[in-house]
């Protein structure tokens, strides 16, 4: 049965096609973004499906290019013209941070105080911040305005690590012209807040007030 659940990842399974996370027991668990949707923090109902799909494909292409870039496998000649400027801007931003990567697109199913969720972080590694080397988790946003959930998203990724404290959260927001705006987050208080949000989402799921999966 487990072969039907998708790719084996730490803590469970991930189905790339359906974008579903499962526990080791095969139980579907919410992703970090699904937690926010369940709690009414994300609403894309006013955006047409065509625009949403274009944004999804654009964001996926930028993220994939950065994954290849960090792993020294990027062939710039293969990039679509629409993402060259954003990728170049992100390259400069990572260079400015003196980023040394230890993981890209890291997928996990996490158990936190008996509650489970799935997550995929963009980048993890070391940067130079205020003159010192610092462990950091970096998330890339393509064209979005700052959202209150960003700090909780990064905190969820930090809580997925073996060492859960000492991480600096960074969002690199990049526009179509490659201009970068960084946002920095203290993940210790954000982590406590995320645990409350996770509890509320799990409560809704367990009581039939929210559904994940098919």
N, C-alpha and C positions, 0 to 999 in steps of 0.2 A: 504493500500500500504506500509506503513512504516514497517510492519512486514517482508517485503521482503528485506529490506535494511540492515538487520543485527542487531547486538547488539546496544541498545541505550547507548550512551556515552555522556559525557558533550559536548554540542555544535553540536551534530549530531549523526551519526551512523557508525558502523564499521562492515564490512563483513569479518569474519575470513577466510573463504574459498577462496574468491577472493582477499583478502587483499585490500579492497577498503574502503575509507572514504567517507561519504556523509554529507552534511550540513543538518540542520533541515528541509530544503525544499526538500531534496532528491537529490540534485545536487552533482555529484561526484567531489571531491576536491583532489588536489595532496597531497601525503604524503611528508614528508621532503626529503626522499631519491629520490622520483620521481622528485622533484624540481631539484635536482642535476643532475639526468639523463637527464631531459629536456634541461638543459643548457650544456650538453656534458661533465660533470665532472665524470661520471661513464660509463665505457664501459667494459662489460664482454663478448664481442663477440668472443674473442680469447680463452675463457675457455669452455671446453665441457659441455654440459648440465648435464652429469652424475657427473662431478666434482662439478659443481655449486649446484646440488641437495644434494650431500654429505655434502658440506660446510654448506648449509642451515640447514640441519637436525642436524649437529654437533653443530652449533651455537645456534639453538633453544633449544637443549637439555641442553647446558650449561646455557643459560639464564633462562630456566625453573627451573633448579636446584638451581640457585642463588635466584630466587624469593621464592622458598620454604625455602631455608636456612634463608633468612632475616626474613621470617614470622614464623620461628621455626617449620616448618612442613617437613623438609627434612629427608627422610629415606635413609641413605647412602647405605644400602644394596640393594636398588633398582637401583642404578646408573650403567650405562654401564661402563665397565673398561676404555674405551677411554676418559671419561670425569672426572674420579675421580681426577686425578692430577690437571687439570685446576680448578675444583671446590674447591679443597683444597687450591690451591694457592690464589684464589680469597677470600676465607674465611679468610686467614691470612692477606691479604691486607686490607680487610674491618675492621678487628680487629685492625690492626696497625693504621688505620685512626680513630679508635674509632667511627665507623659509627653507627648512630642511625636513622633507617629508618622511614620515614613517608609515603612513597608510593613506590610500585613496579609495573612495567608494566602499568603505568598510561596512558590511552588513552584519547585523546581529539580531537575535531575539533575546531580550533582557528580562530577567526576573528581579523585581524590586519589591521587597516585602510581600512576596507571594503574588504580586501582580505582574503580568507579562505584556510586553510591547515590542514591536519591531522597529528597527531604524537603519538608515544608511547615511553615514556622514560623508561629506565631500572630501575634506582634507584633514589630516592630523599630523602634527610634527612639532618642530621647534622654530621659534622666531626670535628676533631681537626686539625687545620692547623696553623703552626707557633705559637703554644702555645695558640691559641684561638679557640673557637667554631665558626663554620662557616656553613651557609647553602650551600649545594652542590647538584649538579645534576651529577650523575655518569653514564657513558655509558661503556658497556663491549664490547671489541673487541676480537675476537678469531683468532689470527694468522695473522692479517692484518698489513701492514706497515702503519706508520703514514700518514694521508691524510689531505690536507689543509681543506677539508670539515668538519672535525671533530669538529672544533670550531663553525662552523655555525650550525651544527646539534644540539650541546648542547645549543647554543643561541636560536634556535627555541623552544627548550623545556622550556627554561627560560621565553621566551615571552609568553608561554602558561599559566604561573602561574598568580595568582591574583596579587601577588607582583612580578613585573618583574625584579627588580634590586636586587643587593646584593648576587647574586648566584656565586659560584665558579664552573667552569666546570672541570670535571675530566674524562679522559678516562683511564680505566684499561685494558691494552693490555695483554692478557694471551696466552702463547704458549701451545703446547700439553704436555709439561713437568711440567706445573704449574708455570713457571717463569713469573713474573709480571713486566711490565714496565708502570709506571704511566705518564700521560701527563696532565698538568694543563693549563687552559685557562681562560683569562679575558673575560667574556661574555658581557661586556658593549659595547666595539667596535665591537665585533663579532655580536652582535644583530643588530647594525646599518647596518652592511654589509649584514646580512641575509635578512633584509627588501628589500634591493636593488635586491638581488637574487630572492626573492619571487615575486617582481614586474615584473622582466624580464620573469620569468616562466609563470606567469598569463597572461602577454601580448602575449606570444607565444601561449598559450592555446586559448585565446579569439580570436586570429586571424587565427586559424586553422593551426598553424605551429607546434603544438604538440598536442598529444592526450593522455588522461588517461582513464582507464577503458576499457570496451569491445566495 
